[in-house]
Amino acid sequence: MSIHRIKSVFISVYLAIAFVAAVHATWQTFQVSGNWLGAAISLWGVLAFFIYIFVGNTPRTTANLYGMIAVAAVGAMISLMAPAPVPHTVLPVVYAWGLGLGGALLYVFWYSRYGRGESETIAVGGHLPDFELEDADGKTVRSADFHGAPTLLMFYRGNWCPLCSAQVRELAAEYRALHERGVRVVLVSPQPHGHTRQMAARFDVPFQFLVDVDCRAARRLGIFAEGGTPLGLEVLGYDSDTVLPTVVITDAGGRIVFNDQTDNYRVRPEPETFFLAIDEAGIATR
C-alpha cells in the first residue's frame, strides 16, 4: 500500500471519528461538564480549521498551522486540569490528546507533506516532454499544441479539493494580467470529464480545462500520486489516484522557465509569483 493511500484512509477516517467525538464531547460538557470541556475545545479547534477550508474559499494556508495546534493544546491541557466528572472516565483525555492534539499534529506534520522529490522531467531549462491530455469533451490535446505562446499549466487534484478550487478561482480573477502578457492558461486534473466541465462552467474565462486520463501525463512528468484521493470519494466518480499539485510555465517554444512542486498541499504560490517568473524570463508576447 502506497503512503498516499495510507494518508487517504487516515484523513477520511480521522475526520469522521473526530466529528463524532466532538459532538459527544459537546453533549457531555452540557451534561456533566468537568474535563469534557477540554475535549470539546480541542476537537472543535481542529474541526473549525477544516470547516474554514471548505467554506472559506482560501487557496493556501500557513505551513504549520500554529493557531489550530495551540487551540488543540489548550483543550488538551484543560482536559487534564479540570475536575473529572463522576463516575470518572479517561475518555475526555483520550479525545483531547489523541484525536484533538494528536490528530492535529499528524495532519500538519505528516498528512499535509508529500515528501516528494523534485521531478527532473519538468526542471527549469528543459523542454516540456510529449504527453496527451483530453478536453472536457474527450478530444485529444497534445503538449506540442501549447507551442506558439507562453503557457501556464496548473495540475490540480480535482473539484473535491477546496484549496484547488480556490486556486483556480484566484487564477481566473487574474485573467487580465495573464492575457496582457499573452499567456495561455491550461488547467489539468485527472478527474472525470463531467467534473471538469462543471469546473469550467464556474468561470467565464478562456482557460483550457483538460483531463489527464488515468494520470498518464502525471506519470510521464513525475508528479503522480498513487492512491492520493481521500477514501470514499470514489462513490462520487473520482479515481483513487491523483496528481501532486504542480505549476509549470513554459515559453512559446516549450522551454520550462518556472515550476512549483510544492511539498505541502496547503502551501501554494500566489499569482504574483507567476507574474514575476514570466516577466523575469522575458517570455511575454504582448
HELIX and SHEET records of a PDB file:
HELIX    1   1 ILE A    3  GLN A   31  1                                  29    
HELIX    2   2 TRP A   36  VAL A   55  1                                  20    
HELIX    3   3 TYR A   66  MET A   81  1                                  16    
HELIX    4   4 LEU A   91  VAL A   93  1                                   3    
HELIX    5   5 VAL A   94  GLY A  102  3                                   9    
HELIX    6   6 GLY A  103  LEU A  106  1                                   4    
HELIX    7   7 TYR A  107  TYR A  111  3                                   5    
HELIX    8   8 GLU A  120  ILE A  122  5                                   3    
HELIX    9   9 SER A  143  PHE A  146  5                                   4    
HELIX   10  10 PRO A  162  ALA A  173  1                                  12    
HELIX   11  11 TYR A  175  GLU A  180  1                                   6    
HELIX   12  12 HIS A  193  ALA A  201  1                                   9    
HELIX   13  13 VAL A  213  CYS A  215  5                                   3    
HELIX   14  14 ARG A  216  LEU A  221  1                                   6    
HELIX   15  15 LEU A  233  LEU A  236  5                                   4    
HELIX   16  16 PRO A  271  ALA A  281  1                                  11    
SHEET    1   A 7 THR A 140  ARG A 142  0                                        
SHEET    2   A 7 GLU A 132  ASP A 135 -1                                        
SHEET    3   A 7 GLN A 208  VAL A 211 -1                                        
SHEET    4   A 7 ARG A 184  SER A 189  1                                        
SHEET    5   A 7 THR A 151  PHE A 155  1                                        
SHEET    6   A 7 THR A 246  THR A 250 -1                                        
SHEET    7   A 7 ILE A 256  ASP A 260 -1                                        
SHEET    1   B 2 PHE A 224  ALA A 225  0                                        
SHEET    2   B 2 THR A 242  VAL A 243 -1                                        
END                                                                             
